[in-house]
Amino acid sequence: MSVFDTIRIAASGLTAERFRMDVAAGNLANAQSTRSTTGSLYQPVAPVFEAVTMAQDGAMGVAAVGVAAIGGDPIRVYDPGHPDADPTGYVTYPAVDTATQMTDLMGAARSFSMGATVAQSAKQTALDAIEIGR
């Protein structure tokens, strides 16, 4: 495997972790949303990843292929003063588990940092090899 393959694989991981962070941030941002622009309740999602071949020797990387809806019953909170309260005074919020989303966000940030370190190390290895060749 070449240094460029290593960088390519690390870059695929960086892209995937960035997508994972975006999805978690979107879920957190909509945790208190009572309706979308279409009038429906926000449906939390989770990223879906797929292993992809990144090098001729069969080395694998990762690619984000989409999102999948997270199941769960909406959360009902009694708040009769809320503009979106139903006739009984309850407001319906999406089933976003903020603790899980924050944990996923922190894990993705840490994985992103590790992937950046791998890419930087591979780059430095390539630069060192060029320097030795001079």
N, CA, C and O of each residue as an XYZ file, in Angstrom:
536
protein
N       0.852     -1.163      0.000
C       0.000      0.000      0.000
C       0.903      1.232      0.000
O       1.880      1.312      0.744
N       0.548      2.183     -0.850
C       1.358      3.391     -0.940
C       0.926      4.416      0.108
O      -0.121      4.286      0.742
N       1.747      5.411      0.264
C       1.432      6.503      1.185
C       0.159      7.207      0.726
O      -0.650      7.638      1.548
N      -0.014      7.318     -0.576
C      -1.205      7.976     -1.110
C      -2.464      7.172     -0.810
O      -3.524      7.748     -0.566
N      -2.355      5.841     -0.826
C      -3.496      5.009     -0.437
C      -3.858      5.250      1.028
O      -5.035      5.327      1.381
N      -2.841      5.368      1.868
C      -3.075      5.642      3.290
C      -3.791      6.971      3.462
O      -4.735      7.070      4.246
N      -3.356      7.982      2.745
C      -4.000      9.298      2.831
C      -5.435      9.223      2.306
O      -6.342      9.826      2.879
N      -5.635      8.486      1.221
C      -6.977      8.338      0.640
C      -7.919      7.642      1.623
O      -9.074      8.043      1.768
N      -7.428      6.606      2.293
C      -8.250      5.880      3.269
C      -8.559      6.780      4.465
O      -9.695      6.819      4.938
N      -7.549      7.503      4.953
C      -7.777      8.425      6.071
C      -8.776      9.510      5.675
O      -9.618      9.899      6.485
N      -8.691      9.997      4.449
C      -9.621     11.029      3.978
C     -11.046     10.498      3.924
O     -11.991     11.234      4.209
N     -11.214      9.226      3.561
C     -12.565      8.658      3.539
C     -13.139      8.606      4.949
O     -14.330      8.840      5.154
N     -12.284      8.297      5.918
C     -12.722      8.296      7.308
C     -13.066      9.694      7.798
O     -14.032      9.875      8.540
N     -12.278     10.685      7.386
C     -12.562     12.068      7.769
C     -13.909     12.522      7.209
O     -14.687     13.178      7.902
N     -14.174     12.172      5.967
C     -15.443     12.533      5.339
C     -16.605     11.861      6.050
O     -17.636     12.486      6.297
N     -16.437     10.590      6.378
C     -17.498      9.848      7.059
C     -17.768     10.418      8.452
O     -18.925     10.560      8.849
N     -16.720     10.740      9.187
C     -16.909     11.285     10.534
C     -17.518     12.681     10.485
O     -18.296     13.050     11.365
N     -17.174     13.448      9.479
C     -17.796     14.767      9.316
C     -19.290     14.606      9.065
O     -20.095     15.356      9.618
N     -19.668     13.637      8.237
C     -21.082     13.358      7.976
C     -21.785     12.923      9.263
O     -22.904     13.348      9.547
N     -21.114     12.074     10.027
C     -21.673     11.613     11.301
C     -21.914     12.789     12.256
O     -22.936     12.838     12.940
N     -20.963     13.739     12.297
C     -21.138     14.929     13.128
C     -22.296     15.787     12.632
O     -23.076     16.303     13.433
N     -22.410     15.941     11.325
C     -23.509     16.738     10.758
C     -24.866     16.141     11.101
O     -25.802     16.869     11.432
N     -24.976     14.823     11.023
C     -26.246     14.157     11.332
C     -26.604     14.338     12.805
O     -27.744     14.671     13.132
N     -25.634     14.120     13.694
C     -25.892     14.283     15.130
C     -26.250     15.731     15.451
O     -27.150     15.986     16.252
N     -25.552     16.677     14.833
C     -25.844     18.092     15.070
C     -27.244     18.444     14.574
O     -27.954     19.218     15.217
N     -27.639     17.886     13.449
C     -28.990     18.120     12.939
C     -30.053     17.572     13.866
O     -31.082     18.209     14.090
N     -29.805     16.393     14.403
C     -30.754     15.810     15.355
C     -30.861     16.668     16.611
O     -31.959     16.914     17.109
N     -29.722     17.118     17.118
C     -29.731     17.969     18.313
C     -30.425     19.301     18.046
O     -31.171     19.806     18.885
N     -30.171     19.858     16.873
C     -30.786     21.143     16.527
C     -32.304     21.041     16.438
O     -33.010     22.018     16.688
N     -32.801     19.872     16.086
C     -34.245     19.693     15.920
C     -34.911     18.989     17.097
O     -36.087     18.635     17.009
N     -34.198     18.780     18.180
C     -34.749     18.060     19.331
C     -35.964     18.759     19.921
O     -36.847     18.097     20.467
N     -36.026     20.068     19.825
C     -37.150     20.815     20.370
C     -38.079     21.357     19.284
O     -38.925     22.209     19.555
N     -37.921     20.862     18.058
C     -38.792     21.281     16.959
C     -40.131     20.581     17.073
O     -40.198     19.369     17.277
N     -41.181     21.348     16.943
C     -42.515     20.754     17.039
C     -43.119     20.494     15.667
O     -44.099     19.759     15.553
N     -42.548     21.087     14.629
C     -43.026     20.841     13.270
C     -41.980     21.304     12.272
O     -41.158     22.171     12.565
N     -42.028     20.712     11.093
C     -41.111     21.099     10.023
C     -41.833     22.083      9.103
O     -42.967     22.480      9.369
N     -41.171     22.464      8.034
C     -41.794     23.386      7.086
C     -43.004     22.759      6.403
O     -43.881     23.470      5.912
N     -43.051     21.425      6.372
C     -44.203     20.739      5.777
C     -45.300     20.499      6.802
O     -46.380     20.016      6.461
N     -45.026     20.835      8.056
C     -46.017     20.659      9.105
C     -45.927     19.335      9.845
O     -46.655     19.120     10.814
N     -45.042     18.442      9.402
C     -44.891     17.149     10.068
C     -43.842     17.252     11.172
O     -43.082     18.218     11.236
N     -43.816     16.261     12.022
C     -42.855     16.217     13.120
C     -41.494     15.761     12.583
O     -41.423     14.865     11.741
N     -40.416     16.381     13.074
C     -39.061     16.000     12.665
C     -38.807     14.540     13.026
O     -39.154     14.097     14.120
N     -38.205     13.802     12.108
C     -37.856     12.402     12.337
C     -36.343     12.300     12.494
O     -35.620     12.533     11.525
N     -35.831     11.953     13.697
C     -34.375     11.837     13.860
C     -33.807     10.726     12.973
O     -34.478      9.733     12.692
N     -32.576     10.914     12.545
C     -31.931      9.974     11.632
C     -30.560      9.564     12.158
O     -29.993     10.214     13.036
N     -30.048      8.482     11.607
C     -28.708      7.987     11.925
C     -27.963      7.788     10.608
O     -28.573      7.415      9.606
N     -26.655      8.032     10.596
C     -25.893      7.836      9.361
C     -25.742      6.352      9.020
O     -25.701      5.493      9.901
N     -25.663      6.080      7.728
C     -25.441      4.720      7.238
C     -24.139      4.734      6.452
O     -23.961      5.544      5.543
N     -23.226      3.827      6.810
C     -21.922      3.763      6.169
C     -21.747      2.444      5.433
O     -22.443      1.462      5.691
N     -20.790      2.456      4.503
C     -20.512      1.259      3.709
C     -19.002      1.176      3.494
O     -18.348      2.189      3.249
N     -18.461     -0.021      3.585
C     -17.038     -0.233      3.310
C     -16.831     -0.185      1.799
O     -17.606     -0.764      1.037
N     -15.782      0.508      1.375
C     -15.456      0.609     -0.048
C     -13.971      0.316     -0.236
O     -13.153      0.623      0.631
N     -13.637     -0.271     -1.363
C     -12.247     -0.561     -1.687
C     -11.569      0.735     -2.106
O     -12.047      1.443     -2.993
N     -10.456      1.033     -1.461
C      -9.761      2.297     -1.705
C      -8.411      2.116     -2.402
O      -7.846      3.084     -2.910
N      -7.897      0.906     -2.431
C      -6.575      0.676     -3.012
C      -6.596     -0.607     -3.831
O      -7.460     -1.462     -3.638
N      -5.644     -0.735     -4.740
C      -5.578     -1.910     -5.602
C      -5.306     -3.193     -4.832
O      -5.645     -4.282     -5.295
N      -4.700     -3.070     -3.662
C      -4.402     -4.261     -2.869
C      -5.597     -4.703     -2.018
O      -5.482     -5.645     -1.234
N      -6.732     -4.033     -2.167
C      -7.937     -4.418     -1.442
C      -8.156     -3.691     -0.130
O      -9.095     -4.005      0.601
N      -7.303     -2.722      0.181
C      -7.481     -1.959      1.415
C      -8.825     -1.244      1.385
O      -9.242     -0.700      0.363
N      -9.489     -1.261      2.539
C     -10.847     -0.734      2.607
C     -10.894      0.629      3.278
O     -10.130      0.922      4.198
N     -11.811      1.450      2.792
C     -12.129      2.736      3.406
C     -13.609      2.727      3.726
O     -14.227      1.664      3.794
N     -14.170      3.885      3.920
C     -15.576      3.980      4.296
C     -16.235      5.098      3.496
O     -15.591      6.081      3.129
N     -17.525      4.933      3.235
C     -18.301      5.966      2.553
C     -19.666      6.068      3.210
O     -20.266      5.057      3.575
N     -20.149      7.280      3.358
C     -21.499      7.505      3.866
C     -22.459      7.307      2.693
O     -22.294      7.917      1.637
N     -23.455      6.457      2.886
C     -24.390      6.173      1.796
C     -25.777      6.745      2.048
O     -26.654      6.627      1.191
N     -25.992      7.353      3.191
C     -27.289      7.956      3.457
C     -27.608      7.979      4.932
O     -26.732      7.846      5.786
N     -28.886      8.152      5.207
C     -29.368      8.170      6.591
C     -30.558      7.236      6.713
O     -31.270      6.967      5.745
N     -30.750      6.753      7.922
C     -31.888      5.889      8.225
C     -32.650      6.495      9.392
O     -32.052      7.013     10.336
N     -33.956      6.428      9.322
C     -34.780      6.974     10.393
C     -34.579      6.179     11.677
O     -34.480      4.952     11.655
N     -34.522      6.894     12.789
C     -34.421      6.270     14.101
C     -35.839      6.121     14.629
O     -36.588      7.094     14.706
N     -36.194      4.922     14.984
C     -37.532      4.696     15.516
C     -37.682      5.259     16.912
O     -36.706      5.664     17.543
N     -38.874      5.277     17.369
C     -39.135      5.764     18.714
C     -40.414      6.574     18.743
O     -40.763      7.257     17.780
N     -41.101      6.485     19.861
C     -42.339      7.235     20.007
C     -42.018      8.693     20.301
O     -41.101      8.986     21.069
N     -42.764      9.604     19.699
C     -42.559     11.019     19.996
C     -42.746     11.299     21.485
O     -43.451     10.568     22.180
N     -42.128     12.331     21.950
C     -42.193     12.719     23.363
C     -43.306     13.750     23.515
O     -43.340     14.758     22.808
N     -44.212     13.480     24.445
C     -45.320     14.411     24.694
C     -45.081     15.113     26.029
O     -44.829     14.477     27.052
N     -45.168     16.443     25.989
C     -44.924     17.265     27.171
C     -46.144     18.159     27.385
O     -46.664     18.760     26.445
N     -46.582     18.233     28.622
C     -47.731     19.082     28.936
C     -47.273     20.537     29.010
O     -46.508     20.911     29.899
N     -47.743     21.345     28.077
C     -47.413     22.768     28.016
C     -48.558     23.489     27.311
O     -48.450     23.805     26.126
N     -49.651     23.753     28.024
C     -50.831     24.329     27.380
C     -50.601     25.719     26.784
O     -51.380     26.143     25.929
N     -49.568     26.435     27.201
C     -49.300     27.764     26.661
C     -48.512     27.750     25.361
O     -48.348     28.796     24.732
N     -48.023     26.590     24.946
C     -47.226     26.482     23.719
C     -48.139     26.635     22.507
O     -49.241     26.086     22.498
N     -47.701     27.373     21.479
C     -48.560     27.558     20.297
C     -48.886     26.261     19.547
O     -49.878     26.207     18.819
N     -48.070     25.223     19.713
C     -48.330     23.955     19.023
C     -48.967     22.908     19.935
O     -48.986     21.725     19.596
N     -49.483     23.327     21.080
C     -50.139     22.383     21.990
C     -51.441     21.895     21.365
O     -52.151     22.646     20.696
N     -51.737     20.608     21.601
C     -53.013     20.061     21.106
C     -54.142     20.504     22.047
O     -53.877     21.177     23.043
N     -55.377     20.145     21.753
C     -56.504     20.583     22.590
C     -56.400     20.169     24.057
O     -56.998     20.809     24.923
N     -55.642     19.099     24.344
C     -55.480     18.667     25.736
C     -54.295     19.341     26.427
O     -54.046     19.094     27.607
N     -53.558     20.194     25.697
C     -52.444     20.927     26.279
C     -51.085     20.273     26.109
O     -50.101     20.761     26.665
N     -51.001     19.194     25.364
C     -49.728     18.496     25.176
C     -49.049     18.925     23.874
O     -49.702     19.129     22.851
N     -47.721     19.057     23.940
C     -46.898     19.364     22.775
C     -46.114     18.103     22.436
O     -45.596     17.432     23.329
N     -46.026     17.783     21.164
C     -45.308     16.585     20.715
C     -43.946     16.983     20.154
O     -43.845     17.820     19.258
N     -42.901     16.363     20.702
C     -41.526     16.607     20.260
C     -40.967     15.328     19.632
O     -41.432     14.231     19.942
N     -39.968     15.467     18.748
C     -39.364     14.270     18.150
C     -38.634     13.424     19.193
O     -38.209     13.933     20.230
N     -38.495     12.142     18.911
C     -37.844     11.201     19.829
C     -36.329     11.277     19.689
O     -35.687     10.302     19.300
N     -35.766     12.425     20.003
C     -34.316     12.619     19.942
C     -33.749     12.417     21.335
O     -34.111     13.136     22.267
N     -32.867     11.446     21.480
C     -32.181     11.209     22.752
C     -30.922     12.078     22.750
O     -29.921     11.732     22.123
N     -30.982     13.203     23.455
C     -29.872     14.155     23.401
C     -28.569     13.572     23.957
O     -27.491     13.908     23.468
N     -28.650     12.719     24.955
C     -27.429     12.112     25.507
C     -26.754     11.231     24.461
O     -25.535     11.276     24.298
N     -27.539     10.439     23.762
C     -26.991      9.571     22.715
C     -26.395     10.401     21.586
O     -25.318     10.083     21.081
N     -27.086     11.458     21.193
C     -26.593     12.301     20.106
C     -25.314     13.029     20.502
O     -24.402     13.160     19.686
N     -25.235     13.504     21.742
C     -24.015     14.173     22.204
C     -22.846     13.192     22.270
O     -21.719     13.533     21.914
N     -23.123     11.977     22.725
C     -22.083     10.945     22.777
C     -21.588     10.627     21.373
O     -20.385     10.493     21.149
N     -22.512     10.508     20.432
C     -22.143     10.239     19.040
C     -21.337     11.401     18.467
O     -20.367     11.191     17.739
N     -21.736     12.607     18.791
C     -21.027     13.793     18.313
C     -19.600     13.832     18.860
O     -18.660     14.116     18.118
N     -19.435     13.550     20.146
C     -18.096     13.548     20.739
C     -17.239     12.410     20.175
O     -16.048     12.597     19.927
N     -17.838     11.239     19.972
C     -17.095     10.119     19.392
C     -16.653     10.418     17.973
O     -15.535     10.084     17.579
N     -17.536     11.052     17.201
C     -17.188     11.408     15.825
C     -16.070     12.445     15.799
O     -15.170     12.372     14.962
N     -16.127     13.406     16.712
C     -15.075     14.428     16.767
C     -13.732     13.797     17.112
O     -12.702     14.167     16.547
N     -13.747     12.852     18.033
C     -12.496     12.168     18.419
C     -11.969     11.311     17.266
O     -10.767     11.298     17.000
N     -12.857     10.602     16.590
C     -12.446      9.787     15.437
C     -11.910     10.669     14.316
O     -10.944     10.309     13.644
N     -12.539     11.823     14.117
C     -12.073     12.763     13.101
C     -10.650     13.213     13.431
O      -9.792     13.275     12.549
N     -10.408     13.522     14.689
C      -9.081     13.953     15.130
C      -8.035     12.863     14.882
O      -6.929     13.151     14.426
N      -8.391     11.618     15.184
C      -7.455     10.506     14.958
C      -7.192     10.310     13.470
O      -6.057     10.046     13.073
N      -8.225     10.435     12.645
C      -8.053     10.315     11.194
C      -7.158     11.410     10.645
O      -6.347     11.166      9.753
N      -7.305     12.624     11.179
C      -6.448     13.733     10.751
C      -4.995     13.464     11.138
O      -4.076     13.812     10.397
N      -4.793     12.852     12.288
C      -3.439     12.501     12.721
C      -2.828     11.469     11.781
O      -1.651     11.570     11.435
N      -3.607     10.485     11.367
C      -3.121      9.463     10.427
C      -2.732     10.119      9.102
O      -1.666      9.832      8.557
N      -3.591     10.999      8.583
C      -3.298     11.675      7.318
C      -2.036     12.528      7.440
O      -1.207     12.543      6.530
N      -1.887     13.233      8.556
C      -0.705     14.067      8.775
C       0.559     13.212      8.867
O       1.602     13.588      8.332
N       0.470     12.071      9.539
C       1.629     11.173      9.658
C       2.017     10.608      8.301
O       3.203     10.507      7.988
N       1.032     10.238      7.495
C       1.327      9.712      6.155
C       1.971     10.796      5.290
O       2.907     10.525      4.538
N       1.466     12.013      5.401
C       2.045     13.133      4.656
C       3.493     13.364      5.075
O       4.367     13.559      4.230
N       3.738     13.342      6.374
C       5.100     13.555      6.869
C       6.028     12.431      6.408
O       7.191     12.676      6.086
N       5.516     11.207      6.377
C       6.310     10.074      5.887
C       6.710     10.299      4.429
O       7.856     10.059      4.049
N       5.751     10.763      3.612
C       6.052     11.034      2.210
C       7.083     12.145      2.069
O       7.995     12.049      1.248
N       6.942     13.193      2.864
C       7.911     14.298      2.811
C       9.295     13.842      3.256
O      10.301     14.251      2.675
N       9.354     12.992      4.291
C      10.631     12.451      4.756
C      11.282     11.581      3.679
O      12.498     11.626      3.494
N      10.478     10.796      2.973
C      11.005      9.946      1.902
C      11.578     10.792      0.765
O      12.606     10.442      0.187
N      10.917     11.898      0.447
C      11.433     12.805     -0.582
C      12.737     13.426     -0.128
O      13.672     13.565     -0.916
N      12.804     13.794      1.125
C      14.017     14.415      1.667
C      15.200     13.438      1.648
O      16.333     13.821      1.356
N      14.915     12.182      1.962
C      15.999     11.170      1.931
C      16.503     10.977      0.514
O      17.693     10.748      0.301
N      15.603     11.067     -0.459
C      15.983     10.873     -1.862
C      16.808     12.003     -2.446
O      17.346     11.858     -3.543
N      16.924     13.107     -1.760
C      17.683     14.249     -2.303
C      19.148     14.057     -2.196
O      19.916     14.927     -2.608
